[in-house]
Amino acid sequence: MTGPEGTASLSNTSRVATSRRHSLAKTVSWRVTATIDTFIISFFVTGSFAWAGSIAGLEVMTKMGLYYLHERAWARVRWGSQ
């Protein structure tokens, strides 16, 4: 099947393999978004930029690793794919 400008496209029923590089890119982009959210919430709760930065800094390190592992685990799940 061919998509716009002659590029290959996948039907809705095709399973797209997720590469490790793709998972890593998703991990980083999500962590930037989520860390900004954590920083803002932490600032409102503590009233301190220093505490908010410390919380956000710790959170970004732990959750990037957890998200990457989670993403790779789901890449192996065949449930819901054909």
N, CA, C and O atoms as a GROMACS GRO file, in nm:
protein
  328
    1MET      N    1   0.085  -0.117   0.000
    1MET     CA    2   0.000   0.000   0.000
    1MET      C    3   0.090   0.123   0.000
    1MET      O    4   0.190   0.129   0.072
    2THR      N    5   0.053   0.221  -0.080
    2THR     CA    6   0.134   0.342  -0.092
    2THR      C    7   0.058   0.462  -0.038
    2THR      O    8  -0.062   0.477  -0.064
    3GLY      N    9   0.126   0.546   0.037
    3GLY     CA   10   0.066   0.665   0.095
    3GLY      C   11   0.099   0.787   0.014
    3GLY      O   12   0.140   0.775  -0.102
    4PRO      N   13   0.082   0.906   0.072
    4PRO     CA   14   0.111   1.031   0.002
    4PRO      C   15   0.255   1.035  -0.048
    4PRO      O   16   0.347   0.988   0.019
    5GLU      N   17   0.273   1.092  -0.163
    5GLU     CA   18   0.405   1.112  -0.222
    5GLU      C   19   0.482   0.982  -0.237
    5GLU      O   20   0.605   0.982  -0.230
    6GLY      N   21   0.411   0.871  -0.259
    6GLY     CA   22   0.476   0.744  -0.284
    6GLY      C   23   0.540   0.678  -0.163
    6GLY      O   24   0.612   0.580  -0.178
    7THR      N   25   0.514   0.729  -0.044
    7THR     CA   26   0.571   0.668   0.075
    7THR      C   27   0.488   0.548   0.115
    7THR      O   28   0.367   0.544   0.090
    8ALA      N   29   0.551   0.451   0.176
    8ALA     CA   30   0.479   0.333   0.221
    8ALA      C   31   0.393   0.370   0.341
    8ALA      O   32   0.437   0.443   0.429
    9SER      N   33   0.273   0.318   0.344
    9SER     CA   34   0.188   0.341   0.460
    9SER      C   35   0.138   0.207   0.511
    9SER      O   36   0.136   0.109   0.436
   10LEU      N   37   0.098   0.202   0.635
   10LEU     CA   38   0.052   0.080   0.698
   10LEU      C   39  -0.098   0.086   0.717
   10LEU      O   40  -0.153   0.192   0.747
   11SER      N   41  -0.163  -0.026   0.701
   11SER     CA   42  -0.306  -0.029   0.728
   11SER      C   43  -0.326  -0.023   0.879
   11SER      O   44  -0.232  -0.041   0.956
   12ASN      N   45  -0.448   0.001   0.921
   12ASN     CA   46  -0.478   0.011   1.064
   12ASN      C   47  -0.456  -0.121   1.136
   12ASN      O   48  -0.441  -0.122   1.259
   13THR      N   49  -0.455  -0.232   1.064
   13THR     CA   50  -0.439  -0.362   1.128
   13THR      C   51  -0.294  -0.405   1.139
   13THR      O   52  -0.265  -0.507   1.202
   14SER      N   53  -0.202  -0.332   1.079
   14SER     CA   54  -0.061  -0.370   1.084
   14SER      C   55  -0.001  -0.334   1.219
   14SER      O   56  -0.031  -0.229   1.276
   15ARG      N   57   0.084  -0.422   1.267
   15ARG     CA   58   0.155  -0.395   1.392
   15ARG      C   59   0.286  -0.327   1.357
   15ARG      O   60   0.362  -0.376   1.273
   16VAL      N   61   0.312  -0.216   1.420
   16VAL     CA   62   0.435  -0.143   1.395
   16VAL      C   63   0.534  -0.180   1.504
   16VAL      O   64   0.506  -0.163   1.623
   17ALA      N   65   0.649  -0.229   1.464
   17ALA     CA   66   0.753  -0.263   1.560
   17ALA      C   67   0.811  -0.133   1.615
   17ALA      O   68   0.837  -0.038   1.540
   18THR      N   69   0.831  -0.129   1.744
   18THR     CA   70   0.888  -0.011   1.809
   18THR      C   71   1.035  -0.036   1.835
   18THR      O   72   1.071  -0.128   1.908
   19SER      N   73   1.119   0.046   1.777
   19SER     CA   74   1.263   0.031   1.797
   19SER      C   75   1.305   0.087   1.932
   19SER      O   76   1.232   0.164   1.994
   20ARG      N   77   1.420   0.048   1.977
   20ARG     CA   78   1.473   0.100   2.103
   20ARG      C   79   1.497   0.251   2.092
   20ARG      O   80   1.475   0.325   2.188
   21ARG      N   81   1.542   0.294   1.975
   21ARG     CA   82   1.566   0.438   1.954
   21ARG      C   83   1.436   0.518   1.963
   21ARG      O   84   1.433   0.626   2.022
   22HIS      N   85   1.330   0.465   1.905
   22HIS     CA   86   1.198   0.528   1.911
   22HIS      C   87   1.149   0.534   2.056
   22HIS      O   88   1.097   0.637   2.100
   23SER      N   89   1.166   0.424   2.129
   23SER     CA   90   1.128   0.420   2.271
   23SER      C   91   1.206   0.523   2.352
   23SER      O   92   1.151   0.589   2.439
   24LEU      N   93   1.334   0.536   2.323
   24LEU     CA   94   1.417   0.633   2.395
   24LEU      C   95   1.373   0.776   2.364
   24LEU      O   96   1.367   0.859   2.455
   25ALA      N   97   1.343   0.806   2.238
   25ALA     CA   98   1.296   0.940   2.201
   25ALA      C   99   1.164   0.973   2.271
   25ALA      O  100   1.146   1.084   2.320
   26LYS      N  101   1.073   0.877   2.275
   26LYS     CA  102   0.946   0.897   2.346
   26LYS      C  103   0.970   0.918   2.494
   26LYS      O  104   0.904   1.002   2.557
   27THR      N  105   1.064   0.844   2.551
   27THR     CA  106   1.097   0.857   2.692
   27THR      C  107   1.144   0.998   2.724
   27THR      O  108   1.097   1.059   2.820
   28VAL      N  109   1.236   1.049   2.645
   28VAL     CA  110   1.293   1.182   2.670
   28VAL      C  111   1.187   1.290   2.652
   28VAL      O  112   1.176   1.380   2.736
   29SER      N  113   1.109   1.284   2.543
   29SER     CA  114   1.008   1.389   2.521
   29SER      C  115   0.902   1.389   2.630
   29SER      O  116   0.857   1.495   2.674
   30TRP      N  117   0.862   1.270   2.674
   30TRP     CA  118   0.762   1.264   2.781
   30TRP      C  119   0.820   1.314   2.912
   30TRP      O  120   0.752   1.384   2.986
   31ARG      N  121   0.945   1.280   2.942
   31ARG     CA  122   1.004   1.323   3.068
   31ARG      C  123   1.019   1.474   3.075
   31ARG      O  124   1.001   1.531   3.183
   32VAL      N  125   1.050   1.539   2.966
   32VAL     CA  126   1.059   1.685   2.967
   32VAL      C  127   0.923   1.743   3.006
   32VAL      O  128   0.915   1.830   3.093
   33THR      N  129   0.818   1.695   2.942
   33THR     CA  130   0.682   1.742   2.971
   33THR      C  131   0.645   1.713   3.116
   33THR      O  132   0.598   1.802   3.188
   34ALA      N  133   0.664   1.591   3.159
   34ALA     CA  134   0.624   1.551   3.293
   34ALA      C  135   0.707   1.619   3.402
   34ALA      O  136   0.656   1.648   3.510
   35THR      N  137   0.834   1.644   3.375
   35THR     CA  138   0.920   1.709   3.474
   35THR      C  139   0.880   1.855   3.493
   35THR      O  140   0.884   1.906   3.605
   36ILE      N  141   0.843   1.921   3.387
   36ILE     CA  142   0.793   2.058   3.399
   36ILE      C  143   0.668   2.059   3.486
   36ILE      O  144   0.653   2.145   3.573
   37ASP      N  145   0.580   1.963   3.463
   37ASP     CA  146   0.458   1.950   3.544
   37ASP      C  147   0.494   1.925   3.691
   37ASP      O  148   0.437   1.989   3.780
   38THR      N  149   0.587   1.834   3.716
   38THR     CA  150   0.628   1.804   3.853
   38THR      C  151   0.690   1.926   3.920
   38THR      O  152   0.663   1.953   4.038
   39PHE      N  153   0.772   2.000   3.846
   39PHE     CA  154   0.834   2.121   3.902
   39PHE      C  155   0.728   2.223   3.943
   39PHE      O  156   0.735   2.280   4.052
   40ILE      N  157   0.630   2.245   3.856
   40ILE     CA  158   0.524   2.343   3.885
   40ILE      C  159   0.443   2.301   4.006
   40ILE      O  160   0.418   2.382   4.095
   41ILE      N  161   0.402   2.175   4.010
   41ILE     CA  162   0.325   2.126   4.125
   41ILE      C  163   0.408   2.134   4.253
   41ILE      O  164   0.358   2.176   4.357
   42SER      N  165   0.534   2.093   4.245
   42SER     CA  166   0.622   2.098   4.362
   42SER      C  167   0.641   2.240   4.412
   42SER      O  168   0.646   2.264   4.533
   43PHE      N  169   0.651   2.334   4.320
   43PHE     CA  170   0.665   2.474   4.361
   43PHE      C  171   0.539   2.522   4.434
   43PHE      O  172   0.548   2.589   4.536
   44PHE      N  173   0.423   2.488   4.380
   44PHE     CA  174   0.298   2.530   4.446
   44PHE      C  175   0.282   2.466   4.583
   44PHE      O  176   0.230   2.530   4.674
   45VAL      N  177   0.326   2.343   4.599
   45VAL     CA  178   0.314   2.275   4.728
   45VAL      C  179   0.416   2.327   4.829
   45VAL      O  180   0.383   2.350   4.946
   46THR      N  181   0.542   2.345   4.784
   46THR     CA  182   0.648   2.383   4.879
   46THR      C  183   0.671   2.534   4.887
   46THR      O  184   0.717   2.585   4.989
   47GLY      N  185   0.640   2.606   4.779
   47GLY     CA  186   0.669   2.749   4.774
   47GLY      C  187   0.816   2.780   4.755
   47GLY      O  188   0.858   2.895   4.770
   48SER      N  189   0.895   2.678   4.723
   48SER     CA  190   1.039   2.696   4.711
   48SER      C  191   1.088   2.645   4.576
   48SER      O  192   1.061   2.532   4.536
   49PHE      N  193   1.161   2.734   4.504
   49PHE     CA  194   1.219   2.691   4.377
   49PHE      C  195   1.326   2.583   4.400
   49PHE      O  196   1.339   2.491   4.319
   50ALA      N  197   1.401   2.594   4.509
   50ALA     CA  198   1.506   2.497   4.539
   50ALA      C  199   1.448   2.358   4.562
   50ALA      O  200   1.495   2.259   4.506
   51TRP      N  201   1.344   2.350   4.645
   51TRP     CA  202   1.280   2.221   4.670
   51TRP      C  203   1.214   2.166   4.544
   51TRP      O  204   1.224   2.047   4.515
   52ALA      N  205   1.148   2.253   4.469
   52ALA     CA  206   1.083   2.210   4.345
   52ALA      C  207   1.186   2.154   4.247
   52ALA      O  208   1.163   2.052   4.182
   53GLY      N  209   1.300   2.221   4.237
   53GLY     CA  210   1.407   2.174   4.150
   53GLY      C  211   1.465   2.040   4.195
   53GLY      O  212   1.494   1.953   4.113
   54SER      N  213   1.481   2.025   4.326
   54SER     CA  214   1.532   1.899   4.380
   54SER      C  215   1.436   1.784   4.353
   54SER      O  216   1.478   1.676   4.312
   55ILE      N  217   1.310   1.807   4.376
   55ILE     CA  218   1.208   1.705   4.353
   55ILE      C  219   1.203   1.669   4.205
   55ILE      O  220   1.204   1.551   4.169
   56ALA      N  221   1.198   1.770   4.119
   56ALA     CA  222   1.191   1.745   3.975
   56ALA      C  223   1.317   1.676   3.924
   56ALA      O  224   1.309   1.588   3.838
   57GLY      N  225   1.432   1.713   3.977
   57GLY     CA  226   1.558   1.651   3.935
   57GLY      C  227   1.566   1.504   3.971
   57GLY      O  228   1.609   1.422   3.890
   58LEU      N  229   1.525   1.470   4.091
   58LEU     CA  230   1.524   1.330   4.134
   58LEU      C  231   1.421   1.251   4.055
   58LEU      O  232   1.448   1.138   4.011
   59GLU      N  233   1.306   1.309   4.037
   59GLU     CA  234   1.197   1.243   3.966
   59GLU      C  235   1.234   1.213   3.822
   59GLU      O  236   1.200   1.106   3.771
   60VAL      N  237   1.302   1.304   3.756
   60VAL     CA  238   1.336   1.281   3.615
   60VAL      C  239   1.431   1.162   3.600
   60VAL      O  240   1.419   1.086   3.505
   61MET      N  241   1.523   1.145   3.692
   61MET     CA  242   1.619   1.036   3.683
   61MET      C  243   1.552   0.900   3.703
   61MET      O  244   1.577   0.806   3.628
   62THR      N  245   1.468   0.889   3.803
   62THR     CA  246   1.405   0.760   3.831
   62THR      C  247   1.300   0.724   3.725
   62THR      O  248   1.294   0.610   3.681
   63LYS      N  249   1.220   0.819   3.686
   63LYS     CA  250   1.110   0.787   3.596
   63LYS      C  251   1.152   0.767   3.452
   63LYS      O  252   1.082   0.698   3.378
   64MET      N  253   1.264   0.823   3.408
   64MET     CA  254   1.311   0.795   3.272
   64MET      C  255   1.346   0.648   3.259
   64MET      O  256   1.309   0.582   3.161
   65GLY      N  257   1.415   0.597   3.356
   65GLY     CA  258   1.451   0.454   3.353
   65GLY      C  259   1.329   0.365   3.362
   65GLY      O  260   1.318   0.267   3.289
   66LEU      N  261   1.237   0.399   3.449
   66LEU     CA  262   1.115   0.319   3.464
   66LEU      C  263   1.030   0.322   3.338
   66LEU      O  264   0.976   0.220   3.297
   67TYR      N  265   1.017   0.439   3.276
   67TYR     CA  266   0.936   0.450   3.154
   67TYR      C  267   0.999   0.371   3.040
   67TYR      O  268   0.928   0.303   2.967
   68TYR      N  269   1.130   0.379   3.024
   68TYR     CA  270   1.197   0.306   2.917
   68TYR      C  271   1.174   0.156   2.933
   68TYR      O  272   1.142   0.087   2.836
   69LEU      N  273   1.192   0.105   3.054
   69LEU     CA  274   1.169  -0.037   3.079
   69LEU      C  275   1.023  -0.075   3.052
   69LEU      O  276   0.995  -0.181   2.995
   70HIS      N  277   0.932   0.010   3.092
   70HIS     CA  278   0.789  -0.012   3.069
   70HIS      C  279   0.759  -0.016   2.919
   70HIS      O  280   0.686  -0.104   2.873
   71GLU      N  281   0.814   0.077   2.844
   71GLU     CA  282   0.794   0.084   2.699
   71GLU      C  283   0.849  -0.041   2.630
   71GLU      O  284   0.785  -0.096   2.541
   72ARG      N  285   0.967  -0.086   2.672
   72ARG     CA  286   1.027  -0.205   2.611
   72ARG      C  287   0.946  -0.330   2.645
   72ARG      O  288   0.933  -0.419   2.562
   73ALA      N  289   0.894  -0.337   2.765
   73ALA     CA  290   0.810  -0.451   2.803
   73ALA      C  291   0.684  -0.455   2.716
   73ALA      O  292   0.646  -0.562   2.667
   74TRP      N  293   0.620  -0.341   2.696
   74TRP     CA  294   0.500  -0.336   2.612
   74TRP      C  295   0.531  -0.364   2.466
   74TRP      O  296   0.443  -0.412   2.394
   75ALA      N  297   0.651  -0.337   2.421
   75ALA     CA  298   0.688  -0.367   2.282
   75ALA      C  299   0.689  -0.518   2.258
   75ALA      O  300   0.679  -0.562   2.144
   76ARG      N  301   0.702  -0.598   2.364
   76ARG     CA  302   0.702  -0.743   2.352
   76ARG      C  303   0.563  -0.805   2.364
   76ARG      O  304   0.544  -0.922   2.333
   77VAL      N  305   0.466  -0.728   2.409
   77VAL     CA  306   0.331  -0.780   2.430
   77VAL      C  307   0.260  -0.794   2.296
   77VAL      O  308   0.255  -0.699   2.218
   78ARG      N  309   0.205  -0.910   2.270
   78ARG     CA  310   0.134  -0.933   2.145
   78ARG      C  311  -0.016  -0.910   2.161
   78ARG      O  312  -0.088  -0.906   2.061
   79TRP      N  313  -0.064  -0.895   2.282
   79TRP     CA  314  -0.204  -0.872   2.310
   79TRP      C  315  -0.252  -0.746   2.238
   79TRP      O  316  -0.190  -0.640   2.249
   80GLY      N  317  -0.361  -0.757   2.166
   80GLY     CA  318  -0.418  -0.642   2.097
   80GLY      C  319  -0.363  -0.621   1.958
   80GLY      O  320  -0.410  -0.532   1.887
   81SER      N  321  -0.265  -0.700   1.917
   81SER     CA  322  -0.211  -0.687   1.783
   81SER      C  323  -0.250  -0.810   1.702
   81SER      O  324  -0.286  -0.913   1.758
   82GLN      N  325  -0.241  -0.798   1.572
   82GLN     CA  326  -0.278  -0.912   1.489
   82GLN      C  327  -0.157  -0.973   1.426
   82GLN      O  328  -0.168  -1.071   1.352
   0.00000   0.00000   0.00000
